[in-house]
């Protein structure tokens, strides 16, 4: 069972194009594994984000170029 007591709804990823850090709001209601496109806040290029939540509510985020 997923522990949402210590869930932090903020996360950060590095843009797959320019490498700049980007902050995002995460929503656990989308499921334990999520995938969606978000434009970089610096270079505006589209990143395909992958989010994964562990049992403690910690989120892992990684990005790849949207093709």
C-alpha positions as CSV (number, residue, x, y, z in Angstrom):
1,X,0.0,0.0,0.0
2,X,1.2,3.5,-0.9
3,X,2.0,5.7,2.1
4,X,0.8,9.2,1.2
5,X,1.6,10.7,4.7
6,X,5.0,12.0,3.6
7,X,4.1,12.6,0.0
8,X,5.7,15.6,-1.5
9,X,3.8,17.0,-4.5
10,X,6.8,18.8,-5.9
11,X,9.6,17.2,-8.0
12,X,12.3,18.3,-10.4
13,X,13.7,16.9,-13.6
14,X,16.5,18.0,-16.0
15,X,15.4,18.9,-19.5
16,X,16.4,16.2,-22.1
17,X,17.4,19.0,-24.5
18,X,19.1,21.8,-22.6
19,X,19.8,20.1,-19.3
20,X,18.2,22.9,-17.2
21,X,16.3,21.9,-14.1
22,X,12.5,22.2,-14.2
23,X,10.1,22.0,-11.2
24,X,6.8,20.2,-11.6
25,X,3.8,19.6,-9.5
26,X,3.0,15.9,-9.2
27,X,-0.4,14.3,-8.6
28,X,-0.5,10.9,-7.0
29,X,-4.1,10.4,-8.2
30,X,-2.7,9.7,-11.7
31,X,-1.3,6.3,-10.5
32,X,2.0,4.9,-9.3
33,X,3.5,5.1,-12.8
34,X,2.8,8.1,-15.0
35,X,3.9,9.3,-18.4
36,X,3.1,12.7,-20.0
37,X,4.6,15.5,-22.1
38,X,5.7,18.7,-20.4
39,X,7.5,21.7,-22.2
40,X,10.8,22.8,-20.7
41,X,10.4,26.1,-18.8
42,X,13.7,27.3,-20.2
43,X,14.0,26.1,-23.9
44,X,10.3,25.3,-24.4
45,X,11.0,21.9,-26.1
46,X,8.8,19.0,-25.2
47,X,10.0,16.4,-22.7
48,X,8.3,13.0,-22.2
49,X,8.3,12.7,-18.4
50,X,8.2,9.3,-16.6
51,X,7.2,9.4,-13.0
52,X,7.3,6.5,-10.5
53,X,6.2,6.5,-6.9
54,X,7.6,4.0,-4.4
55,X,5.7,2.6,-1.3
56,X,6.8,5.6,0.8
57,X,5.4,8.1,-1.6
58,X,8.8,9.2,-2.9
59,X,8.7,10.2,-6.6
60,X,11.4,9.5,-9.2
61,X,11.2,11.6,-12.4
62,X,13.2,11.2,-15.6
63,X,12.8,12.9,-19.0
64,X,13.5,11.9,-22.6
65,X,13.0,13.9,-25.8
66,X,9.4,13.8,-27.1
67,X,9.5,12.4,-30.6
